[in-house]
Amino acid sequence: MNQSSIKKYVAEFIGTLVLVLFGCGTAMLLGPGRSTGAYLMTALAFGLSIVAMAYSVGNISGCHVNPAVSLGVFLSGGMNLADFIGYVIAQFAGALAGSALLAAIFGMGGLTDFTGTVEETGKISLNGFGANGMAGVGGNHFAGFVVEIILTCVFVFVILGVTSKKAKHGSFGGLVIGLSLTLIHIFGIGLTGTSVNPARSFGPAFCAMLGGNFDPMLCLWAFILGPAVGAAIAAIGYKFLENDNNAPKTV
């Protein structure tokens, strides 16, 4: 493993940590199900985290901070297998570290509770760590799985288009991707909490399990497999369109 690869993996670790820390942390603080304002702020927290990381670690690793994005890039020929594996390991580690930081930050001074909701205890709940769930689809795991396929497919499709060397979108790519993630969260939070990122789902679910809440782990399969399938569909679809695209370039 060369130094360049190590720097890429560290960048992916940091980027995923920041995404979970600010995105899931905002969800914990505001409770996106309680008001429209909280819902929108949570969506923006995830989107703006991507914008911030895109313009800081994007020049080092490409700022995937998401195994589904890395899978889409890999399947479209944008990275080799060794880097793909290294990225995914770094992303899962970053998500775990981000969730652990949430536990440490909110746990100081007895501000949190592992068992009840904020309405019941008057404290921020660590019970879910901003984990994804199936409440918005009536507890139907398959429905949540389908939602995650659709959301991830759109997200990865946008990323592949924006970052395509043929398109030459330049410095606006990070902003477009971050706003796209915000859009996807606005639609998806009420359904599954919006994952589109297996690492982002795993970190909070794992820490919630350590706190005695096993529910997020029971549906975790949908938030790992769904984004993977969605990313694969996006990669195949975009590759097909890009190869046959003879349309004039946009300004």
C-alpha contacts under 8 A as a table, 3 or more apart, distances in Angstrom:
res1	aa1	res2	aa2	distance
1	M	5	S	6.45
1	M	6	I	7.06
2	N	5	S	5.49
2	N	6	I	6.51
3	Q	6	I	5.07
3	Q	7	K	6.25
4	S	7	K	5.22
4	S	8	K	6.39
5	S	8	K	5.05
5	S	9	Y	6.30
5	S	83	D	7.28
6	I	9	Y	5.14
6	I	10	V	6.16
7	K	10	V	5.09
7	K	11	A	6.08
7	K	60	I	7.19
7	K	61	S	7.77
8	K	11	A	5.07
8	K	12	E	6.26
8	K	60	I	5.81
8	K	61	S	4.60
8	K	87	Y	7.70
9	Y	12	E	5.04
9	Y	13	F	6.15
9	Y	61	S	7.37
9	Y	86	G	6.31
9	Y	87	Y	5.64
9	Y	90	A	5.56
10	V	13	F	4.97
10	V	14	I	6.21
10	V	90	A	6.93
11	A	14	I	5.17
11	A	15	G	6.04
11	A	57	V	5.71
11	A	60	I	6.76
11	A	61	S	6.20
11	A	63	C	7.54
12	E	15	G	5.04
12	E	16	T	6.05
12	E	57	V	7.73
12	E	61	S	6.65
12	E	63	C	6.42
12	E	64	H	6.89
12	E	65	V	5.32
12	E	87	Y	6.46
12	E	90	A	5.94
12	E	91	Q	5.80
12	E	94	G	7.49
13	F	16	T	5.42
13	F	17	L	6.10
13	F	65	V	7.38
13	F	90	A	4.81
13	F	91	Q	5.21
13	F	92	F	7.79
13	F	93	A	6.47
13	F	94	G	4.33
13	F	95	A	7.74
14	I	17	L	5.07
14	I	18	V	6.20
14	I	94	G	6.20
15	G	18	V	5.23
15	G	19	L	6.27
15	G	50	I	7.97
15	G	53	M	5.81
15	G	57	V	7.09
15	G	63	C	6.81
15	G	65	V	5.57
15	G	94	G	7.47
16	T	19	L	5.01
16	T	20	V	6.25
16	T	65	V	4.72
16	T	66	N	7.12
16	T	91	Q	5.61
16	T	92	F	7.85
16	T	94	G	5.10
16	T	95	A	5.61
16	T	98	G	7.61
16	T	199	A	7.92
16	T	200	R	7.51
17	L	20	V	5.36
17	L	21	L	5.95
17	L	91	Q	7.89
17	L	94	G	4.40
17	L	95	A	5.13
17	L	96	L	7.60
17	L	97	A	6.14
17	L	98	G	4.42
17	L	99	S	7.93
18	V	21	L	5.00
18	V	22	F	5.99
18	V	23	G	7.95
18	V	49	S	6.78
18	V	53	M	7.94
18	V	98	G	6.69
19	L	22	F	5.62
19	L	23	G	5.51
19	L	24	C	7.67
19	L	46	F	6.33
19	L	49	S	5.43
19	L	50	I	6.84
19	L	65	V	7.86
19	L	95	A	7.97
19	L	98	G	7.89
19	L	200	R	7.82
20	V	23	G	5.20
20	V	24	C	5.17
20	V	25	G	7.03
20	V	95	A	5.93
20	V	98	G	5.39
20	V	99	S	6.64
20	V	200	R	6.11
21	L	24	C	5.86
21	L	25	G	5.31
21	L	98	G	4.91
21	L	99	S	6.56
21	L	101	L	7.14
21	L	102	L	6.37
22	F	25	G	4.97
22	F	26	T	5.80
22	F	45	A	6.24
22	F	46	F	7.04
22	F	49	S	6.87
23	G	26	T	5.36
23	G	27	A	6.45
23	G	42	T	6.43
23	G	43	A	7.80
23	G	45	A	5.03
23	G	46	F	4.54
23	G	49	S	7.15
24	C	27	A	4.95
24	C	28	M	6.19
24	C	42	T	7.94
24	C	46	F	7.95
24	C	129	F	6.60
24	C	130	G	4.65
24	C	131	A	7.50
25	G	28	M	5.08
25	G	29	L	6.23
25	G	102	L	6.51
25	G	129	F	7.44
25	G	130	G	6.90
26	T	29	L	5.04
26	T	30	L	5.95
26	T	31	G	7.87
26	T	41	M	7.66
26	T	42	T	5.73
26	T	45	A	6.70
27	A	30	L	5.40
27	A	31	G	5.25
27	A	32	P	5.83
27	A	38	A	7.84
27	A	42	T	5.50
27	A	130	G	5.69
28	M	31	G	5.58
28	M	124	I	6.76
28	M	125	S	6.94
28	M	126	L	7.57
28	M	129	F	6.47
28	M	130	G	5.63
29	L	124	I	6.48
30	L	34	R	7.85
30	L	38	A	5.36
30	L	42	T	7.58
31	G	34	R	5.77
31	G	35	S	7.90
31	G	38	A	6.38
31	G	39	Y	7.56
32	P	35	S	6.41
32	P	36	T	7.45
32	P	37	G	7.96
32	P	38	A	4.79
32	P	39	Y	4.12
32	P	40	L	7.71
32	P	42	T	6.45
32	P	189	I	7.71
33	G	36	T	7.81
33	G	38	A	7.45
33	G	39	Y	6.48
33	G	190	G	7.25
34	R	38	A	6.90
34	R	39	Y	7.67
35	S	38	A	5.30
35	S	39	Y	6.21
36	T	39	Y	4.96
36	T	40	L	6.22
37	G	40	L	5.25
37	G	41	M	6.07
38	A	41	M	5.05
38	A	42	T	6.11
39	Y	42	T	5.37
39	Y	43	A	6.45
39	Y	186	I	7.29
39	Y	189	I	7.50
40	L	43	A	5.06
40	L	44	L	6.17
40	L	186	I	6.48
41	M	44	L	5.02
41	M	45	A	6.06
42	T	45	A	4.99
42	T	46	F	6.52
43	A	46	F	5.47
43	A	47	G	6.32
43	A	181	L	7.77
43	A	182	T	4.95
43	A	183	L	7.46
43	A	185	H	5.05
43	A	186	I	5.78
43	A	189	I	7.79
44	L	47	G	4.94
44	L	48	L	5.72
44	L	182	T	5.44
45	A	48	L	5.30
45	A	49	S	6.00
45	A	182	T	7.99
46	F	49	S	5.20
46	F	50	I	6.59
46	F	178	G	7.83
46	F	181	L	7.07
46	F	182	T	6.54
46	F	185	H	7.94
47	G	50	I	5.31
47	G	51	V	6.47
47	G	177	I	7.88
47	G	178	G	4.35
47	G	179	L	5.71
47	G	180	S	7.38
47	G	181	L	5.15
47	G	182	T	4.57
48	L	51	V	4.85
48	L	52	A	6.06
48	L	178	G	5.92
48	L	179	L	7.59
48	L	182	T	7.85
49	S	52	A	5.16
49	S	53	M	6.19
49	S	178	G	7.51
50	I	53	M	5.15
50	I	54	A	5.81
50	I	63	C	7.95
50	I	174	G	7.37
50	I	177	I	7.45
50	I	178	G	5.14
51	V	54	A	5.08
51	V	55	Y	6.49
51	V	174	G	5.39
51	V	175	L	5.48
51	V	177	I	7.33
51	V	178	G	4.96
52	A	55	Y	5.62
52	A	56	S	6.44
53	M	56	S	4.95
53	M	57	V	5.53
53	M	58	G	6.49
53	M	63	C	6.55
54	A	57	V	5.88
54	A	58	G	4.40
54	A	59	N	7.69
54	A	62	G	7.28
54	A	63	C	5.44
54	A	174	G	5.16
55	Y	58	G	5.62
55	Y	59	N	7.26
55	Y	174	G	6.68
56	S	59	N	6.93
57	V	60	I	5.19
57	V	61	S	6.26
57	V	62	G	6.98
57	V	63	C	5.89
58	G	61	S	5.50
58	G	62	G	4.16
58	G	63	C	4.37
59	N	62	G	5.86
59	N	63	C	7.75
60	I	63	C	7.65
61	S	64	H	7.30
64	H	67	P	7.42
64	H	69	V	5.73
64	H	70	S	6.04
65	V	69	V	7.68
65	V	91	Q	5.81
66	N	69	V	5.33
66	N	70	S	6.42
66	N	88	V	7.48
66	N	91	Q	6.36
66	N	197	N	5.27
66	N	198	P	7.02
66	N	199	A	6.42
66	N	200	R	7.54
67	P	70	S	4.96
67	P	71	L	6.03
67	P	87	Y	7.30
67	P	88	V	5.23
67	P	91	Q	6.83
67	P	197	N	6.41
67	P	198	P	6.35
67	P	199	A	6.64
67	P	228	A	7.97
68	A	71	L	4.98
68	A	72	G	6.22
68	A	152	T	7.62
68	A	156	V	7.64
68	A	196	V	7.15
68	A	197	N	5.95
68	A	198	P	6.97
68	A	227	P	5.74
68	A	228	A	5.40
68	A	230	G	7.99
68	A	231	A	5.58
69	V	72	G	5.06
69	V	73	V	6.20
69	V	156	V	5.92
69	V	159	I	7.90
69	V	197	N	7.99
69	V	231	A	6.67
70	S	73	V	5.05
70	S	74	F	5.97
70	S	84	F	6.28
70	S	87	Y	7.19
70	S	88	V	7.41
71	L	74	F	4.98
71	L	75	L	6.03
71	L	84	F	7.17
71	L	228	A	7.15
71	L	231	A	6.50
71	L	232	A	7.10
72	G	75	L	5.23
72	G	76	S	6.15
72	G	156	V	6.63
72	G	160	L	7.82
72	G	231	A	5.03
72	G	232	A	5.83
72	G	234	A	6.95
72	G	235	A	5.08
73	V	76	S	5.17
73	V	77	G	6.32
73	V	78	G	4.96
73	V	79	M	6.36
73	V	160	L	7.30
73	V	235	A	7.22
74	F	77	G	5.19
74	F	78	G	5.33
74	F	79	M	4.94
74	F	80	N	6.47
74	F	81	L	7.25
74	F	84	F	6.64
75	L	78	G	7.41
75	L	232	A	7.02
75	L	235	A	6.14
75	L	236	I	7.57
76	S	235	A	5.50
76	S	236	I	7.12
76	S	239	K	6.41
77	G	80	N	7.45
79	M	83	D	6.56
79	M	84	F	6.67
80	N	83	D	5.56
80	N	84	F	6.23
81	L	84	F	4.95
81	L	85	I	6.24
82	A	85	I	5.34
82	A	86	G	6.23
83	D	86	G	4.92
83	D	87	Y	5.92
84	F	87	Y	5.16
84	F	88	V	6.26
85	I	88	V	5.26
85	I	89	I	6.28
86	G	89	I	5.30
86	G	90	A	6.19
87	Y	90	A	5.15
87	Y	91	Q	6.04
88	V	91	Q	5.05
88	V	92	F	6.22
89	I	92	F	5.36
89	I	93	A	6.18
90	A	93	A	5.09
90	A	94	G	6.03
91	Q	94	G	5.02
91	Q	95	A	6.21
91	Q	199	A	6.07
92	F	95	A	5.13
92	F	96	L	6.30
92	F	199	A	4.72
92	F	200	R	7.64
92	F	202	F	7.33
92	F	203	G	6.98
93	A	96	L	5.18
93	A	97	A	6.19
94	G	97	A	5.02
94	G	98	G	6.06
95	A	98	G	5.04
95	A	99	S	6.24
95	A	199	A	5.75
95	A	200	R	5.65
95	A	202	F	7.30
95	A	203	G	4.79
95	A	204	P	7.60
96	L	99	S	5.20
96	L	100	A	6.14
96	L	202	F	7.55
96	L	203	G	4.26
96	L	204	P	7.15
96	L	206	F	7.72
96	L	207	C	7.62
97	A	100	A	5.00
97	A	101	L	6.17
97	A	203	G	7.68
98	G	101	L	5.11
98	G	102	L	6.39
98	G	203	G	7.51
99	S	102	L	5.03
99	S	103	A	6.39
99	S	129	F	6.86
99	S	203	G	5.82
99	S	204	P	5.53
99	S	207	C	6.61
100	A	103	A	5.08
100	A	104	A	6.27
100	A	207	C	7.09
101	L	104	A	4.95
101	L	105	I	5.94
102	L	105	I	5.15
102	L	106	F	5.88
102	L	107	G	7.85
102	L	129	F	7.53
103	A	106	F	5.55
103	A	107	G	5.50
103	A	126	L	6.96
103	A	129	F	7.94
104	A	107	G	5.11
104	A	108	M	6.37
105	I	108	M	5.76
106	F	110	G	7.90
106	F	111	L	6.02
106	F	112	T	5.92
106	F	124	I	7.47
106	F	126	L	7.92
107	G	110	G	5.75
107	G	111	L	5.89
107	G	112	T	5.48
108	M	111	L	6.40
108	M	112	T	7.99
110	G	113	D	7.69
111	L	123	K	5.62
111	L	124	I	6.38
112	T	123	K	5.02
112	T	124	I	4.72
112	T	125	S	5.46
112	T	126	L	6.30
113	D	116	G	6.33
113	D	117	T	7.85
113	D	121	T	7.27
113	D	123	K	6.02
113	D	124	I	6.33
113	D	125	S	4.93
113	D	126	L	5.92
113	D	127	N	7.26
114	F	125	S	5.85
114	F	126	L	4.99
114	F	127	N	4.74
114	F	211	G	6.36
114	F	212	G	7.96
115	T	125	S	7.21
115	T	126	L	7.74
115	T	127	N	5.88
116	G	120	E	6.07
116	G	121	T	6.16
116	G	125	S	6.41
116	G	127	N	7.21
117	T	120	E	5.27
117	T	121	T	6.21
117	T	122	G	7.80
117	T	123	K	7.50
117	T	124	I	7.30
117	T	125	S	5.61
118	V	121	T	5.30
118	V	122	G	4.89
118	V	123	K	4.94
118	V	124	I	5.28
118	V	125	S	5.87
119	E	122	G	5.64
119	E	123	K	7.77
125	S	128	G	7.21
125	S	129	F	7.66
126	L	129	F	5.20
126	L	208	A	7.20
126	L	211	G	7.88
127	N	208	A	5.70
127	N	211	G	6.73
127	N	212	G	7.83
127	N	213	N	6.26
128	G	131	A	5.18
128	G	204	P	6.80
128	G	205	A	7.02
128	G	208	A	5.31
128	G	213	N	7.22
128	G	216	P	7.41
129	F	204	P	5.03
129	F	205	A	7.31
129	F	207	C	7.22
129	F	208	A	6.22
130	G	204	P	6.33
131	A	193	G	7.58
131	A	201	S	6.00
131	A	204	P	5.04
131	A	205	A	5.51
131	A	208	A	7.79
131	A	216	P	6.31
132	N	192	T	5.88
132	N	193	G	5.00
132	N	194	T	6.78
132	N	195	S	6.52
132	N	201	S	6.13
132	N	205	A	7.70
132	N	216	P	6.49
132	N	223	F	7.78
133	G	136	G	7.73
133	G	192	T	5.31
133	G	193	G	6.35
133	G	215	D	7.93
133	G	216	P	6.09
133	G	219	C	6.95
134	M	137	V	5.47
134	M	138	G	6.47
134	M	139	G	4.66
134	M	140	N	6.41
134	M	141	H	6.39
134	M	144	G	6.17
134	M	191	L	6.95
134	M	192	T	5.30
134	M	219	C	7.57
135	A	138	G	5.18
135	A	139	G	5.11
135	A	191	L	7.13
135	A	192	T	7.04
136	G	139	G	7.20
136	G	190	G	5.49
136	G	191	L	4.03
136	G	192	T	5.87
137	V	140	N	5.74
137	V	141	H	7.89
137	V	143	A	6.42
137	V	144	G	6.33
137	V	191	L	5.55
137	V	192	T	7.04
140	N	143	A	5.37
140	N	144	G	6.44
141	H	144	G	5.06
141	H	145	F	6.09
141	H	219	C	6.62
141	H	222	A	6.87
142	F	145	F	4.85
142	F	146	V	6.27
142	F	222	A	7.52
143	A	146	V	5.16
143	A	147	V	6.25
144	G	147	V	5.00
144	G	148	E	6.20
144	G	191	L	7.29
144	G	192	T	6.10
144	G	222	A	6.82
145	F	148	E	5.22
145	F	149	I	6.35
145	F	222	A	4.75
145	F	223	F	6.88
145	F	225	L	7.65
145	F	226	G	5.14
146	V	149	I	5.07
146	V	150	I	6.37
146	V	226	G	6.75
147	V	150	I	5.25
147	V	151	L	6.15
147	V	188	G	7.86
147	V	191	L	7.79
147	V	192	T	7.66
147	V	226	G	7.91
148	E	151	L	5.11
148	E	152	T	5.86
148	E	192	T	7.82
148	E	194	T	7.30
148	E	195	S	6.93
148	E	196	V	6.01
148	E	222	A	7.54
148	E	223	F	6.80
148	E	226	G	5.11
148	E	227	P	5.74
148	E	230	G	7.25
149	I	152	T	5.39
149	I	153	C	5.93
149	I	196	V	7.86
149	I	226	G	4.68
149	I	227	P	5.40
149	I	228	A	7.65
149	I	229	V	6.02
149	I	230	G	4.17
149	I	231	A	7.73
150	I	153	C	5.16
150	I	154	V	6.35
150	I	230	G	6.18
151	L	154	V	5.40
151	L	155	F	6.26
151	L	184	I	6.44
151	L	188	G	7.49
151	L	194	T	7.93
151	L	196	V	6.40
151	L	227	P	7.93
151	L	230	G	7.46
152	T	155	F	4.97
152	T	156	V	5.94
152	T	196	V	4.77
152	T	197	N	7.87
152	T	226	G	7.79
152	T	227	P	5.27
152	T	230	G	5.06
152	T	231	A	6.04
153	C	156	V	5.41
153	C	157	F	5.90
153	C	227	P	7.48
153	C	229	V	7.94
153	C	230	G	4.17
153	C	231	A	5.25
153	C	232	A	7.75
153	C	233	I	6.35
153	C	234	A	4.97
154	V	157	F	5.07
154	V	158	V	6.23
154	V	230	G	7.93
154	V	234	A	7.10
155	F	158	V	5.27
155	F	159	I	6.40
155	F	177	I	7.92
155	F	180	S	6.76
155	F	181	L	6.73
155	F	184	I	7.44
155	F	196	V	7.78
156	V	159	I	4.94
156	V	160	L	6.13
156	V	230	G	7.90
156	V	231	A	5.84
156	V	234	A	6.04
156	V	235	A	7.53
157	F	160	L	5.27
157	F	161	G	6.23
157	F	231	A	7.79
157	F	234	A	4.99
157	F	235	A	6.92
157	F	238	Y	6.49
158	V	161	G	5.13
158	V	162	V	6.02
158	V	177	I	7.06
158	V	180	S	7.59
159	I	162	V	5.15
159	I	163	T	5.95
159	I	177	I	6.24
160	L	163	T	5.36
160	L	164	S	5.86
160	L	235	A	7.54
160	L	238	Y	7.20
161	G	164	S	5.28
161	G	167	A	7.18
161	G	238	Y	7.50
162	V	167	A	6.93
162	V	168	K	7.86
162	V	169	H	6.17
162	V	173	G	5.67
162	V	176	V	7.63
162	V	177	I	7.67
163	T	167	A	7.42
163	T	168	K	7.54
163	T	169	H	7.14
163	T	173	G	6.62
164	S	167	A	5.37
164	S	168	K	6.77
165	K	168	K	5.46
167	A	249	K	7.31
169	H	172	F	6.21
169	H	173	G	6.08
170	G	173	G	6.21
171	S	174	G	7.02
172	F	175	L	5.44
172	F	176	V	6.32
173	G	176	V	5.22
173	G	177	I	6.19
174	G	177	I	5.21
174	G	178	G	6.13
175	L	178	G	5.16
175	L	179	L	6.13
176	V	179	L	5.22
176	V	180	S	6.05
177	I	180	S	5.00
177	I	181	L	6.26
178	G	181	L	5.16
178	G	182	T	6.34
179	L	182	T	4.93
179	L	183	L	6.22
180	S	183	L	5.02
180	S	184	I	6.23
181	L	184	I	5.07
181	L	185	H	6.18
182	T	185	H	5.11
182	T	186	I	6.22
183	L	186	I	5.13
183	L	187	F	6.61
184	I	187	F	5.35
184	I	188	G	5.90
184	I	194	T	7.51
185	H	188	G	4.85
185	H	189	I	5.31
185	H	193	G	7.56
185	H	194	T	5.67
186	I	189	I	6.10
186	I	190	G	7.96
187	F	190	G	6.94
187	F	191	L	7.77
188	G	191	L	5.17
188	G	192	T	6.10
188	G	193	G	6.04
188	G	194	T	4.87
189	I	192	T	5.73
189	I	193	G	3.76
189	I	194	T	4.94
190	G	193	G	5.98
191	L	194	T	7.25
192	T	195	S	7.27
195	S	198	P	6.85
195	S	200	R	6.70
195	S	201	S	6.07
195	S	223	F	6.25
195	S	227	P	7.77
196	V	223	F	7.15
196	V	226	G	7.81
196	V	227	P	5.14
197	N	200	R	5.33
197	N	201	S	6.47
197	N	223	F	7.20
197	N	224	I	7.33
197	N	227	P	6.30
198	P	201	S	5.17
198	P	202	F	6.06
198	P	223	F	5.65
198	P	224	I	4.54
198	P	225	L	7.96
198	P	227	P	6.79
199	A	202	F	5.02
199	A	203	G	6.19
199	A	224	I	7.98
200	R	203	G	5.84
200	R	204	P	7.06
201	S	204	P	5.98
201	S	205	A	6.18
201	S	220	L	7.06
201	S	223	F	6.44
201	S	224	I	7.73
202	F	205	A	5.12
202	F	206	F	5.89
202	F	217	M	7.89
202	F	220	L	7.00
203	G	206	F	5.33
203	G	207	C	6.35
204	P	207	C	5.19
204	P	208	A	5.96
205	A	208	A	5.04
205	A	209	M	6.17
205	A	214	F	7.77
205	A	216	P	5.04
205	A	217	M	5.48
205	A	220	L	7.46
206	F	209	M	5.10
206	F	210	L	6.47
206	F	217	M	6.88
207	C	210	L	5.04
207	C	211	G	6.46
208	A	211	G	5.02
208	A	212	G	6.48
208	A	213	N	5.26
208	A	214	F	6.90
208	A	216	P	7.37
209	M	212	G	5.02
209	M	213	N	4.75
209	M	214	F	4.84
209	M	215	D	7.87
209	M	216	P	7.65
209	M	217	M	7.03
210	L	213	N	7.27
213	N	216	P	7.31
214	F	217	M	5.45
214	F	218	L	6.51
215	D	218	L	5.24
215	D	219	C	7.00
216	P	219	C	5.68
216	P	220	L	6.06
217	M	220	L	4.87
217	M	221	W	7.86
218	L	221	W	7.42
219	C	222	A	5.89
219	C	223	F	7.29
220	L	223	F	5.16
220	L	224	I	6.39
221	W	224	I	5.21
221	W	225	L	5.87
221	W	226	G	7.90
222	A	225	L	5.29
222	A	226	G	5.24
223	F	226	G	5.51
223	F	227	P	6.30
224	I	227	P	5.85
224	I	228	A	6.38
225	L	228	A	5.05
225	L	229	V	6.15
226	G	229	V	5.28
226	G	230	G	6.13
227	P	230	G	4.95
227	P	231	A	5.94
228	A	231	A	5.17
228	A	232	A	6.24
229	V	232	A	5.13
229	V	233	I	6.26
230	G	233	I	5.20
230	G	234	A	6.20
231	A	234	A	5.06
231	A	235	A	6.11
232	A	235	A	5.13
232	A	236	I	6.17
233	I	236	I	5.27
233	I	237	G	5.92
234	A	237	G	5.10
234	A	238	Y	5.84
235	A	238	Y	5.32
235	A	239	K	5.98
236	I	239	K	5.25
236	I	240	F	6.25
237	G	240	F	5.21
237	G	241	L	6.33
238	Y	241	L	5.07
238	Y	242	E	5.86
239	K	242	E	5.17
239	K	243	N	6.04
240	F	243	N	5.42
240	F	244	D	6.48
241	L	244	D	5.31
241	L	245	N	5.82
242	E	245	N	5.05
